[in-house]
């Protein structure tokens, strides 16, 4: 019955037993923590992160929680706001196609803010994170793709439920309080895709994380909220998700947990641009090519992609993250596709601007949804190379050790320039056994910038 959907979610979150996680599932959580801290440290140095730090400082009267990448400590809501926004500043953070968004920016930002304030152990943090990922995935699947296609940004909307569930699990809420927390999440859920390419998009992650913390804290205090707020008349699903189907989560997940839907990014840009980057890089490697060998590139994308990552002529680095033409032009121009590829200077680089003229974007005639991209590379020799790539899928259990090593390299690239090599190495070692931490406060304090005292 649809009237029991929210109550079922609340019961699942409240009773979630972290002790039942398989070693491979705990490893996935570790990898989420590693990647999340890395992208947050980097984002904290961005103007988006620094603007939120200034706002967070006003809450410093109760300095319990770390603003990652800095020495600033503030209240849990402001820390969640600052960290959630910084996590998403470079669009380099993890992704779940079940949630239709970015899970750790909202869930981890909320959970760690409260974990410091309440002095939680690593095991308690792992359980809270897994619970948040679970509820975010289940709400995302039940809501379906129509919500996102209509213009809602799921990280800001559905992510609020994941953040509230994770925060509620961190506080030890019972099922009754958890349902009220989810009701409070429903009334705060927001975020629209017109914000893509601006600082407003990462703010969605920060606001969802902070809203989740607020929802859990209020529920703990007995604050009331509607029952069944997701499925009720005039509730979240009716107003924002006409394709709502509460049976879909069990059918799709088939016994798997929400955390098993999470994959990680290779490039700091919208995930829908990755197929283009990967196709061009693969073609260059497979055939020993360079950009000079390419006459023209045709990108046939879905209508879904036209609405999210096809800014034709980006003027800023933030717009470049949502321009599939810019993403491809970086490869053609021989530029790196790391953080330096998505700056204001990079999108104005004459060589990159010239390379963009060789990329054409068309709507695929047979594909309306998803992020699969058909990349046709016309060489100056007259030959065509065709790559047809889809979304990145989560690693299998067997692939987790290799993925850990890849994420460690990404983490060190992001964190060492800010906190130093020694701190980065210590963080990697401690995150590798995060469930054994007796108190996570010291963990996050290792992330502060070496330059912060000079500012």
C-alpha positions in Angstrom: 0.0 0.0 0.0 1.3 3.4 -0.9 0.2 4.9 2.4 2.9 2.7 4.1 5.8 3.8 1.9 7.2 6.5 4.1 6.7 4.5 7.3 8.5 1.6 5.7 11.5 3.8 4.8 11.5 5.2 8.4 11.5 1.7 9.8 14.3 0.6 7.5 16.5 3.6 8.4 15.8 3.3 12.1 16.6 -0.4 12.3 19.5 -0.5 9.9 22.2 -2.7 11.4 25.7 -1.8 10.2 26.9 -5.1 11.7 25.2 -7.0 8.8 27.3 -5.3 6.1 29.5 -7.7 4.2 33.2 -6.8 4.1 32.8 -5.7 0.4 29.9 -3.4 1.4 32.0 -1.8 4.2 34.8 -1.4 1.6 32.3 0.5 -0.6 31.5 2.8 2.3 35.2 3.4 2.9 35.7 4.3 -0.7 32.8 6.8 -0.5 34.4 8.4 2.5 37.8 8.6 0.8 36.3 10.2 -2.4 34.0 12.5 -0.5 36.7 14.0 1.7 38.9 14.5 -1.3 36.4 16.4 -3.3 35.4 18.4 -0.3 38.9 19.5 0.5 39.4 20.7 -3.0 36.0 22.4 -3.1 36.7 24.2 0.1 39.4 26.2 -1.7 36.9 27.2 -4.5 35.1 30.6 -4.3 31.9 28.6 -3.7 33.4 26.9 -0.6 34.9 30.1 0.8 31.6 32.0 0.4 29.9 29.3 2.5 32.7 29.3 5.0 32.0 33.0 5.7 28.3 32.2 6.3 29.2 29.2 8.5 31.4 31.3 10.7 28.3 33.1 12.0 27.2 29.8 13.7 30.6 29.4 15.4 29.1 30.1 18.8 28.7 26.3 19.0 31.9 25.1 17.3 31.5 21.3 17.3 31.8 20.4 13.6 34.6 20.8 11.2 34.4 22.8 8.0 36.5 20.4 5.9 39.7 21.8 4.4 39.9 24.6 7.0 40.5 25.2 10.7 37.0 26.6 11.1 34.6 24.7 13.4 31.0 25.6 13.6 27.6 24.3 14.4 26.4 21.1 12.6 23.9 22.8 10.3 26.5 25.3 9.0 29.1 22.6 8.7 26.8 20.5 6.7 25.9 23.5 4.5 29.5 24.5 3.9 30.8 20.9 3.4 27.8 19.8 1.2 28.3 22.8 -1.1 32.1 22.5 -1.2 31.7 18.7 -2.0 29.8 19.6 -5.1 31.7 22.7 -6.2 33.7 20.8 -8.9 31.1 18.2 -9.8 33.8 15.6 -9.1 31.8 13.7 -6.4 30.2 10.3 -6.4 26.9 9.5 -8.2 24.0 7.1 -7.9 21.7 6.5 -10.8 19.2 5.0 -8.3 19.1 8.2 -6.4 19.5 10.1 -9.7 22.0 12.3 -8.0 25.1 12.7 -5.8 24.7 10.8 -2.5 27.7 11.5 -0.4 27.6 15.3 -0.8 24.3 15.2 1.1 24.5 12.1 3.3 28.2 12.3 4.4 28.1 16.0 5.0 25.1 15.6 7.3 26.3 12.5 9.1 29.8 13.7 9.8 28.6 17.1 11.1 26.5 15.3 13.7 29.1 12.6 14.3 31.6 15.2 15.5 29.0 17.0 17.7 27.8 13.8 19.3 31.3 12.1 19.4 30.2 9.1 17.4 32.4 6.1 16.7 33.5 5.1 13.2 31.1 2.1 13.3 28.2 4.4 14.1 29.2 6.6 11.2 29.3 3.7 8.8 25.8 2.6 9.8 24.5 6.1 9.5 26.0 6.6 6.0 24.7 3.2 4.8 21.2 4.1 6.1 21.3 7.5 4.3 22.4 5.9 1.0 19.7 3.3 1.4 16.8 5.8 1.8 18.2 8.1 -0.9 18.3 5.2 -3.4 14.8 4.0 -2.4 13.2 7.4 -2.7 15.0 8.0 -6.0 13.8 4.7 -7.5 10.2 5.2 -6.3 10.1 8.7 -7.7 11.5 7.6 -11.1 13.1 9.6 -13.8 10.2 12.0 -14.6 11.0 14.1 -11.5 14.5 14.9 -12.9 13.4 15.3 -16.5 10.8 17.8 -15.4 13.6 20.1 -14.1 14.1 19.1 -10.4 17.7 18.5 -9.3 17.5 15.2 -7.4 20.6 16.0 -5.3 18.8 18.8 -3.8 15.4 17.2 -3.6 15.8 13.4 -3.1 19.1 14.0 -1.4 17.3 15.8 1.4 15.6 12.5 2.4 19.0 10.6 2.3 20.5 13.3 4.5 17.7 13.2 7.0 17.8 9.4 7.2 21.6 9.4 7.7 21.4 12.2 10.3 18.5 10.5 12.0 20.4 7.2 12.2 23.4 9.1 13.6 21.1 10.6 16.3 19.6 7.2 17.1 16.0 8.2 16.2 13.4 5.6 16.6 11.0 4.8 13.7 8.4 7.4 14.8 10.9 10.2 15.0 12.5 9.0 11.7 9.2 9.3 9.9 8.8 12.8 11.3 12.4 13.6 10.1 11.5 12.4 6.6 8.3 14.6 6.7 10.5 17.6 7.6 12.8 16.6 4.8 9.9 16.5 2.3 8.8 20.1 3.2 12.4 21.4 2.7 13.3 19.4 -0.5 14.3 21.8 -3.3 16.6 22.3 -6.2 16.0 23.1 -9.9 18.2 22.3 -12.9 18.2 25.8 -14.3 20.9 26.3 -11.8 23.3 24.0 -13.7 26.4 25.9 -14.7 26.2 28.3 -11.8 27.2 28.4 -8.1 23.6 27.7 -7.3 23.9 24.0 -8.3 26.5 23.0 -5.6 24.4 25.0 -3.1 21.6 22.4 -3.6 23.9 19.8 -2.1 24.8 22.0 0.9 21.1 23.0 1.5 20.0 19.3 1.3 22.7 18.3 3.8 21.8 21.1 6.2 18.1 20.5 5.8 18.7 16.8 6.7 20.5 17.8 9.9 17.8 20.3 10.8 15.1 17.7 10.1 16.8 15.1 12.4 17.5 17.6 15.2 13.9 18.8 15.2 12.5 15.3 15.1 14.7 14.4 18.1 13.1 17.3 19.9 9.6 16.1 19.2 8.9 18.5 16.3 5.8 17.4 14.4 5.6 16.7 10.7 3.0 15.0 8.4 2.9 11.2 8.3 3.4 9.6 4.9 4.8 12.9 3.6 6.2 11.3 0.4 3.1 9.5 -0.8 0.2 11.4 0.9 -2.2 13.6 -1.0 -0.5 17.0 -1.7 2.8 15.3 -0.6 6.1 15.1 -2.3 5.3 12.5 -4.9 2.0 14.0 -6.0 3.4 17.5 -6.4 6.9 16.6 -7.8 6.9 13.0 -9.0 3.9 11.9 -11.2 5.7 8.6 -12.0 5.9 7.6 -8.3 5.8 3.8 -7.9 6.6 2.5 -4.4 7.1 -1.1 -5.7 10.0 0.0 -7.9 12.8 0.0 -5.3 12.4 -3.6 -4.3 12.1 -4.7 -8.0 15.2 -2.8 -9.1 17.4 -3.3 -6.0 16.7 -7.1 -5.9 18.3 -7.5 -2.5 21.1 -5.1 -3.0 21.8 -2.1 -0.8 21.6 1.5 -1.9 25.4 1.9 -1.3 26.0 -0.6 -4.0 24.6 1.8 -6.6 27.4 4.4 -6.1 30.1 5.0 -8.7 32.9 7.5 -8.8 34.0 10.2 -11.3 37.3 10.3 -13.3 36.7 13.9 -14.4 35.5 17.0 -12.5 32.4 17.7 -14.7 28.8 16.6 -15.2 28.7 12.8 -15.4 27.0 13.0 -18.7 30.1 14.6 -20.3 32.3 11.6 -19.3 31.3 9.4 -22.3 32.6 12.0 -24.7 35.9 12.4 -22.8 36.4 8.7 -22.4 35.6 8.0 -26.1 38.1 10.6 -27.4 40.8 9.5 -24.9 40.2 5.8 -25.9 40.4 6.6 -29.6 43.6 8.5 -29.2 45.1 5.6 -27.2 43.7 2.9 -29.4 44.9 4.4 -32.6 47.9 6.5 -31.6 46.1 9.7 -32.5 46.3 13.4 -31.5 43.9 16.2 -31.9 45.6 17.3 -35.1 44.4 14.0 -36.7 40.8 14.8 -36.1 38.7 16.8 -38.6 35.4 16.7 -36.9 33.5 15.1 -34.0 29.8 14.4 -34.0 28.2 13.9 -30.6 24.7 12.3 -30.7 23.2 12.8 -27.3 19.8 12.2 -25.6 17.2 14.9 -25.1 17.9 14.3 -21.4 21.5 15.4 -21.9 20.6 18.5 -24.0 18.9 19.8 -21.0 21.8 19.3 -18.5 25.2 19.4 -20.1 25.1 21.0 -23.5 26.0 24.7 -22.8 27.2 25.5 -26.3 29.7 28.3 -25.6 30.7 28.3 -21.9 32.0 31.6 -20.6 33.2 30.3 -17.1 34.7 27.2 -15.7 31.5 26.4 -13.9 29.6 26.5 -17.3 32.4 24.4 -18.8 31.5 21.6 -16.4 28.1 21.4 -18.1 29.4 21.7 -21.7 30.0 18.5 -23.5 31.6 20.5 -26.3 34.1 21.9 -23.9 34.8 18.5 -22.4 35.6 17.1 -25.8 37.6 20.2 -26.8 40.0 19.7 -23.9 41.0 16.3 -25.3 41.3 17.6 -28.9 43.5 20.5 -27.7 45.7 18.2 -25.7 44.7 19.6 -22.4 44.2 17.7 -19.1 40.7 16.9 -17.9 41.4 17.4 -14.2 40.5 20.5 -12.2 42.6 22.8 -14.4 40.5 21.8 -17.4 37.4 23.4 -15.9 38.5 26.9 -14.9 37.6 30.3 -16.4 41.0 30.3 -18.0 40.5 26.9 -19.6 37.2 27.7 -21.3 38.8 30.8 -22.8 42.1 29.1 -23.9 42.4 29.9 -27.6 43.3 26.4 -28.5 40.3 25.0 -26.6 38.0 27.5 -28.1 39.3 26.6 -31.6 38.9 22.9 -30.9 35.2 23.4 -29.8 34.5 24.5 -33.4 35.2 20.9 -34.5 32.6 19.4 -32.2 29.0 19.2 -33.2 26.1 18.2 -30.9 23.0 16.5 -32.2 20.0 14.9 -30.6 20.0 11.2 -31.1 17.0 10.2 -33.1 16.2 7.0 -31.1 17.2 8.0 -27.6 15.3 10.4 -25.3 16.6 9.5 -21.8 19.9 8.4 -20.2 23.4 9.6 -20.8 24.6 7.2 -23.5 26.5 9.1 -26.2 27.4 8.2 -29.7 30.8 9.7 -30.6 31.7 9.7 -34.3 35.3 10.9 -34.9 36.0 11.9 -38.5 39.8 11.7 -39.1 41.6 13.9 -41.7 42.4 10.6 -43.5 38.6 10.3 -44.2 38.1 7.3 -41.8 35.4 7.4 -39.1 35.8 6.0 -35.6 32.6 5.4 -33.7 32.4 4.9 -29.9 29.0 4.4 -28.2 29.4 4.7 -24.4 26.9 4.8 -21.6 27.0 5.7 -17.9 29.6 4.6 -15.5 28.5 1.6 -13.6 29.4 0.7 -10.0 32.4 -1.6 -9.5 31.8 -5.2 -8.9 33.0 -6.7 -5.6 36.0 -8.1 -7.4 36.9 -4.7 -8.7 36.9 -3.0 -5.3 40.6 -3.4 -4.5 41.6 -1.8 -7.8 39.0 1.0 -7.4 40.5 1.7 -3.9 43.9 2.3 -5.5 42.4 4.6 -8.1 40.5 6.6 -5.5 43.6 6.9 -3.3 45.5 8.5 -6.2 42.6 10.9 -6.8 42.4 11.6 -3.1 46.1 12.5 -2.8 45.9 14.7 -5.9 43.1 16.7 -4.3 44.2 16.7 -0.6 48.0 16.9 -0.5 48.2 20.4 -2.1 45.9 21.6 0.7 46.8 19.6 3.8 50.2 18.2 2.9 51.5 14.7 1.9 51.8 13.5 5.5 48.2 14.4 6.4 46.9 12.9 3.1 48.7 9.6 3.9 47.4 9.5 7.4 43.9 10.2 6.2 44.1 7.3 3.7 45.4 5.0 6.4 42.6 5.9 8.9 39.8 5.9 6.3 40.9 2.4 5.3 39.7 1.3 8.8 37.2 4.1 9.4 34.8 1.6 11.2 37.4 1.2 13.9 37.7 4.9 14.8 36.7 5.6 18.3 35.9 9.2 17.6 35.9 10.8 14.1 36.7 14.3 15.3 40.4 14.0 14.8 39.9 12.5 11.4 38.3 15.6 9.8 40.7 18.0 11.5 43.6 16.5 9.5 42.1 18.1 6.4 42.8 21.8 7.3 44.7 24.0 4.9 48.3 24.7 5.7 47.7 28.2 4.4 44.6 29.0 6.5 46.6 30.7 9.3 48.0 33.1 6.8 44.6 34.3 5.6 
